[in-house]
Each structure stands twice: as C-alpha cells, then as structure tokens.
Amino acid sequence: MAGCAASPTGELPRIDVVQQTLAPGDRLKLDVFREKDMSGEYVINDEGNLGLPLVGTVKAAGKTLPDLRRELTDLLREGYVRDARITLDVIGYRPIYILGEVQKPGEYTFSEGMSVHALVAKAGGFTYRANQNVAHVRHANEAAERAYRLTSGAAIQPGDTVRIGPRFF
C-alpha cells in the first residue's frame, strides 16, 4: 500500500511570503480620477492582457497589483491624462477547486491570503478518512499535481486544484 500514496515533495509556501500575481480570468476595477470613460471593470483576457480605452492593450498577467497600478499611472501620464490618479483593485480572482476527502468538494471563491486549511474549512472540513498531513496541488500553470506536506500556513493560489487523499492505515 505504501506505493499507492505519493510522498510529499516539500511544503507549499507560507501565506505571509506569497506574492500574488495577476493572471487570465482575474477581474479588476479601474477608477481614473475625473475620467469616467476610462473607469470600469476589466477582465484579464486569455493572452494575459487588459484592453483599455485610449491606452490600448496592456500586459497584466504575471504582474503584481501594485506593479500594474504604477505602470497604468505612468502610461496615462504619457499623454492621456495630465494628472493621472487611479485606483486599481482586484474584484475577483479565478476560482479554486478542492476534491477528495472533504465534506463538500467543488469550486470555491479565492480570497487573498487563503491557505489550504481555509479552503478545507470552506468545503466543510476533512472527512474521517482524510489524510490531514498531505495535500495534492495542481497549480493553474502546471500539467500535473504534486504532493505537499500540509502545514497550517500553506498558501494556495487562484486557479489551484487541491486534492485531499485518503489515509492508509
């Protein structure tokens, strides 16, 4: 039976050290001071870009929110808005998924700073058969899942699929 269970390959990064980056499917709200035509909600498209009025296409995927905010402010100052002042916020990340030995497997809304344990709690907790020491995670940009030792601060990212396997006696 030992061959049936994947050995953990390490630990997921802790919540306090993960730097959230933007990716296709994330929804943003842009407010440009005194420019209603440019303000609105935008979705990062499949190519990782935002399509903004006047400015055109801006690469957003892979950037942090503060980095994108600075870049948009600089772009707007270069000829579109004299004193560009903007607010840019994430209003929705890609969903996360949990499978396996939890009470309510399924799709859930991602929250900034979410841990595997918080996701398990949203899914109603572990079943009595769950291996509470290992989580199998497939990140959105990876083809295969990997087994990780489960710690209390193990961070997950938007688009991740987490599988909690059964324990073997």
C-alpha positions in Angstrom: 0.0 0.0 0.0 2.9 2.4 0.6 3.4 2.6 -3.2 -0.1 3.9 -3.7 0.5 7.1 -1.8 2.6 9.9 -3.3 5.4 11.1 -1.0 5.3 14.8 -0.2 7.8 16.8 -2.2 8.1 19.7 0.3 5.9 22.3 1.7 3.8 25.0 0.0 5.0 28.5 0.6 3.5 30.2 3.7 0.7 32.8 3.3 2.9 35.6 4.6 5.6 35.2 1.8 3.4 34.6 -1.2 3.3 37.5 -3.6 0.1 37.4 -5.6 0.4 37.9 -9.3 -2.4 38.5 -11.8 -3.4 36.0 -14.5 -6.0 35.5 -17.2 -9.5 35.5 -15.8 -8.9 37.9 -12.9 -11.3 40.8 -12.8 -10.1 44.3 -12.0 -11.8 47.6 -11.2 -10.1 50.7 -12.5 -11.1 54.2 -11.4 -9.3 57.1 -13.2 -10.0 60.4 -11.3 -12.2 62.6 -13.5 -12.2 60.2 -16.4 -15.4 58.2 -16.4 -14.9 56.8 -19.9 -11.7 55.1 -18.8 -13.0 53.8 -15.5 -14.7 50.5 -15.2 -14.4 46.8 -14.7 -11.9 44.8 -16.8 -11.1 41.1 -17.2 -7.6 39.9 -18.0 -8.0 38.1 -21.3 -6.6 34.6 -22.3 -3.4 36.3 -23.6 -2.9 38.0 -20.2 -3.8 41.5 -21.4 -6.2 44.3 -20.5 -7.9 46.2 -23.2 -8.3 49.8 -22.1 -9.9 52.8 -23.9 -7.3 55.2 -25.4 -4.4 53.3 -24.0 -5.0 50.0 -25.9 -3.6 46.6 -24.8 -1.6 46.4 -21.6 0.1 43.2 -20.4 -1.2 42.4 -16.9 -0.5 38.7 -16.4 2.5 37.9 -14.2 2.5 41.3 -12.6 1.5 42.2 -9.0 -1.3 44.7 -8.5 1.0 47.5 -7.3 3.3 47.0 -10.3 0.3 47.2 -12.7 -1.1 50.2 -10.9 2.3 52.0 -11.3 2.5 51.0 -15.0 -1.0 52.2 -15.8 -0.4 55.5 -14.0 2.7 56.1 -16.0 1.0 55.2 -19.3 -1.9 57.6 -18.6 0.5 60.4 -17.7 2.3 60.0 -21.1 -0.3 61.8 -23.0 -3.8 60.7 -22.0 -4.4 62.3 -18.5 -2.4 65.3 -17.2 -2.5 64.4 -13.5 -3.3 60.7 -13.6 -4.6 59.5 -10.3 -6.0 56.0 -10.3 -7.2 53.2 -8.1 -6.9 49.7 -9.2 -8.3 46.8 -7.3 -9.0 43.1 -7.8 -12.7 42.4 -7.6 -12.4 38.7 -8.4 -9.7 36.1 -8.8 -10.0 32.8 -10.7 -11.9 30.2 -8.6 -10.1 27.4 -6.7 -11.1 23.8 -6.6 -11.0 21.1 -3.9 -11.5 17.4 -4.4 -11.2 14.2 -2.5 -11.7 13.6 1.2 -13.6 16.8 2.2 -17.3 17.1 3.1 -18.2 19.3 0.1 -15.8 19.1 -2.8 -16.2 21.7 -5.5 -15.4 25.2 -6.8 -14.9 28.0 -4.3 -14.1 31.7 -4.4 -10.4 32.6 -3.8 -9.6 35.1 -1.1 -6.3 36.9 -0.8 -4.1 35.1 1.7 -6.0 31.9 1.6 -4.5 28.7 3.0 -5.2 25.1 2.2 -6.8 24.8 5.7 -9.1 27.7 5.0 -10.2 26.1 1.7 -10.8 22.8 3.6 -12.9 24.7 6.1 -15.0 26.3 3.3 -15.5 22.7 2.0 -17.0 21.6 5.3 -13.8 20.1 6.8 -12.0 16.8 6.3 -13.8 13.5 6.1 -13.0 10.9 8.7 -10.9 9.1 6.1 -8.8 12.1 5.0 -5.0 12.2 5.2 -4.6 15.5 7.0 -0.8 15.6 6.5 -0.6 15.7 2.7 -2.3 17.9 0.1 -2.0 17.2 -3.6 -1.9 20.5 -5.5 -2.0 21.3 -9.2 -1.3 24.9 -9.8 -3.1 26.6 -12.7 0.1 26.8 -14.8 1.1 23.2 -14.3 0.0 20.0 -16.0 0.4 17.6 -13.0 -0.3 17.7 -9.3 2.4 17.4 -6.7 2.1 16.2 -3.1 3.0 18.6 -0.3 3.2 18.3 3.4 0.3 20.1 4.8 1.1 22.9 7.3 -1.3 25.4 8.9 0.0 28.3 6.8 0.3 26.5 3.4 -0.8 29.1 0.8 -2.8 28.4 -2.4 -3.1 30.5 -5.5 -6.1 31.4 -7.7 -6.8 28.6 -10.2 -5.3 25.9 -8.0 -6.9 22.5 -7.7 -6.3 20.8 -4.3 -7.0 17.2 -3.7 -7.1 15.6 -0.2 -6.4 11.9 -0.4 -7.4 9.1 1.9 -5.1 8.0 4.7 -3.7 4.5 4.6 -3.8 2.5 7.8 
